[in-house]
Amino acid sequence: MNGSSNQATVLHLPDPAICRASRVTKGVADCLVEKSFLCSYALSYGNNTLCMYPLVERIIANTLAEKSDAQPTRPNPSIASSSVPGRGMACRETLCSL
């Protein structure tokens, strides 16, 4: 019997292929990795996990780039509605009530 088939995959964090984070402020970010407790740079803070990795700005940039590639850009409804004379406020009120 081969013991390697029963072994769990070991995550080595931080890993640019896995790490994702959203900015809280410059140099501080929320860790978006599901098993962040495996990372030595993860700091639990309330219900969140902060990423304390020294190169966290790179992780944030990679996360933002990945999101912009995955999501098509949509027009900003407040800009589109304000370009119609007399309808800007009504359109914004409708969007806010959704």
Secondary structure, DSSP 8 states (H G I E B T S, - for coil): --GGGG------SS-TTT--EEEEETTEEEE--TTGGG-TTEEEETTEEEE--TTHHHHHHHHHHHHHHHS-----HHHHHHTSTTTHHHHHHHHHH-
